[in-house]
Amino acid sequence: MADEVHHLAILGSGPAGLTAALYSARANLNPVLIEGISPGGQLTITTEVENYPGFEHGIQGPELMDVMRRQVARFGTRFLSGEVSAAKLSKYPFELTVDGEALRCEALIIATGASAKLLGIESEKRLMGYGVSACATCDGAFFKDKEVMVVGGGDTAIEEAAFLTRFCRKVTIVHRRDQLRASKIMQDRARKNPKIAFTWDSVIDEIFGEQKSGVSGVRLKHVKTGTTSEVAIDGVFMAIGHQPNTAIFKDQLQMDELGYLKVRPGSTYTNIEGVFAAGDVADRVYRQAVTAAGTGCMAALDAERWLEARHG
């Protein structure tokens, strides 16, 4: 693998990476796509997807990613399973370490995404997509006239809770402290909303429910007294932040304070020529499948034009 120099390597196999592969493969760039440890990205743990254009009756997240992958494969994209553990972007061609082996490329599209920060309990993992969610915009409409909890205390938690009140009968924000970290204007907005309630100094210790019937309740633990209580609830939304998957690019690519890659406005260019970023890895605002796909298209077009200019 070390002797071959690929025109284009794409890291990540979510909507951004697959769309980048689709456009670049059709442009005869012969891309190689490294799928990572979670092929398909966050949509593989999402059940019903109703907001991706082209699917009138919705589609299951894993099915959508499978359809996209097969479409991409049709145009000759080479897929590599495995994880990139290191990247050398200071020399050219760029060099990636994939499962211990070197892979070299002329241009690189980073679409490694961002991972939602979670509580780390077994029931959360088991019920993710079955009443547990990390995206109110994606899943809020499934909880019409129901009661849900939002875990977190920052602006994201308040935004998610406010959005959920469009559908839900009641939204309870559960926070481990006795005051929010959110900006004052967001806090004021939440407190004025009659559908939003607060549970302070508490964490979710356990989530009850089954995949077939969804979430039925939670066990809350008071962090100061250690006492527990069980509460009936229809859904739980995690809003404790996201972590962009950019650790291997530290000290090489420019990032914001949270680790999201910085791109040139109106493009997918990073601070290193020939390296492009698409999807949630560079998007701390929207984090939707359709916006990720859009920037995947942009990255492929940017890479194609950059390679064309380089080769004359």
MOFENRA-V439922 format. One record per pair of residues at least 4 apart in sequence whose C-alpha atoms are under 7 Angstrom apart, sorted by the first residue. I is the first residue (numbers start at 1). J is the second residue. Records with the same first field share a line. If there is no record, write none. Layout:
I->J / J
//
This chain:
1->102 / 103
2->102 / 103 / 104
4->104
5->104 / 105 / 106
6->104 / 105 / 106
7->29 / 30 / 31 / 105 / 106 / 107
8->29 / 31 / 32 / 105 / 106 / 107 / 108
9->31 / 32 / 33 / 105 / 107 / 108 / 109
10->17 / 32 / 33 / 34 / 108 / 109 / 110
11->17 / 33 / 34 / 35 / 109 / 110 / 111 / 112
12->17 / 34 / 35 / 36 / 110 / 111 / 112
13->17 / 18 / 35 / 39 / 40 / 41
14->18 / 40 / 41
15->19 / 289 / 292 / 293
16->20 / 111 / 278 / 279 / 292 / 293 / 295 / 296
17->21 / 111 / 296
18->22 / 68 / 69 / 72
19->23 / 293 / 296 / 297
20->24 / 296 / 297 / 299 / 300
21->25 / 31 / 72 / 77
22->26 / 72
23->27 / 297 / 300
24->28 / 29 / 31 / 300 / 304
25->29 / 30 / 31 / 75 / 76 / 77
26->75
30->76 / 77
31->77 / 78
32->77 / 78 / 79
33->77 / 78 / 79 / 80
34->79 / 80 / 81 / 82
35->39 / 79 / 80 / 81 / 82
36->81 / 82 / 83
37->82 / 83
40->44 / 65
42->46
43->61 / 62
44->61 / 62
45->61 / 128 / 129
46->61 / 129
47->60 / 61 / 129
48->58 / 59 / 60 / 61
49->58 / 59 / 60 / 61
50->57 / 58 / 59
52->290
55->59
59->63 / 64
60->64
61->65
62->66
63->67
64->68
65->69
66->70
67->71
68->72
69->73
70->74
72->77
73->77
82->98 / 99
83->98 / 99
84->96 / 97 / 98 / 99
85->97 / 98 / 248
86->96 / 97 / 248
87->95 / 96 / 97 / 248 / 249
88->94 / 95 / 96
89->94 / 95 / 252
93->104 / 105 / 106
94->104 / 105 / 106
95->102 / 103 / 104 / 105
96->102 / 103 / 104
97->101 / 102 / 103
98->102 / 103
107->274 / 275 / 303
108->274 / 275 / 276
109->275 / 276 / 277 / 299
110->276 / 277 / 278
111->277 / 278 / 279 / 281
112->245 / 281
113->244 / 245 / 279 / 280 / 281
114->242 / 243 / 244 / 245 / 280 / 281
115->242 / 243 / 244 / 245
116->134 / 241 / 242 / 243
117->240 / 241 / 242 / 243
118->238
121->125
122->126
123->127 / 206 / 207
124->128 / 132 / 207
127->131 / 132 / 210 / 211
128->132 / 133
129->133
130->211 / 214 / 215
131->214 / 215 / 234 / 235 / 236
132->235 / 236 / 237
133->236 / 237 / 238
134->237 / 238 / 239
135->139 / 237
136->140 / 160 / 164 / 237
140->164 / 167
141->167
143->167 / 168
144->167 / 168
145->167 / 168 / 169
146->168 / 169 / 170 / 234
147->168 / 169 / 170 / 171 / 233 / 234 / 235
148->170 / 171 / 172 / 233 / 234 / 235 / 236
149->171 / 172 / 173 / 174 / 235 / 236 / 237
150->157 / 161 / 172 / 173 / 174 / 236 / 237 / 238 / 239
151->157 / 173 / 174 / 175 / 237 / 238 / 239 / 240
152->157 / 173 / 174 / 175 / 239 / 240
153->157 / 175 / 180 / 181 / 182
154->158 / 180 / 181 / 182
155->159 / 182 / 183 / 186
156->160 / 239
157->161 / 239 / 240
158->162 / 186 / 190
159->163
160->164
161->165 / 171
162->190
164->168
165->169 / 170 / 171 / 195
169->195
170->195 / 196
171->195 / 196 / 197
172->196 / 197 / 198 / 199
173->197 / 198 / 199
174->198 / 199 / 200 / 202 / 203
175->199 / 200 / 201 / 202 / 203
176->200 / 201 / 202 / 203 / 223
177->200 / 201
178->200 / 201
182->186 / 187
183->187
184->188
185->189
186->190
187->191
188->192
189->193
190->196
201->222 / 223 / 224
202->220 / 221 / 222 / 223
203->220 / 221 / 222 / 223
204->218 / 219 / 220 / 221
205->219 / 220 / 221
206->218 / 219
207->217 / 218 / 219
208->215 / 216 / 217 / 218
209->213 / 214 / 215 / 216 / 217
210->214 / 215
215->233 / 234 / 235
216->232 / 233 / 234
217->231 / 232 / 233 / 234
218->230 / 231 / 232 / 233
219->228 / 229 / 230 / 231
220->228 / 229 / 230
221->226 / 227 / 228 / 229
222->226 / 227 / 228
244->259 / 260 / 281
245->281
246->250 / 259
249->253
253->261 / 271 / 272
254->261 / 262 / 271
255->259 / 260 / 261 / 262
256->260 / 261 / 262
260->281 / 282 / 283
261->281 / 282
262->270 / 282
263->267 / 268 / 269 / 270
264->268 / 269 / 270
267->298
268->276 / 277 / 278 / 298 / 299
269->275 / 276 / 277
270->275 / 276 / 277
274->303 / 306
276->299
277->282 / 299
278->282 / 292 / 295 / 296 / 299
279->283 / 291 / 292 / 293 / 295 / 296
280->284 / 287 / 292
283->287
287->291
288->292
289->293
290->294
291->295
292->296
293->297
294->298
295->299
296->300
297->301
298->302
299->303
300->304
301->305
302->306
303->307
304->308
305->309
306->310
307->311
308->312
//
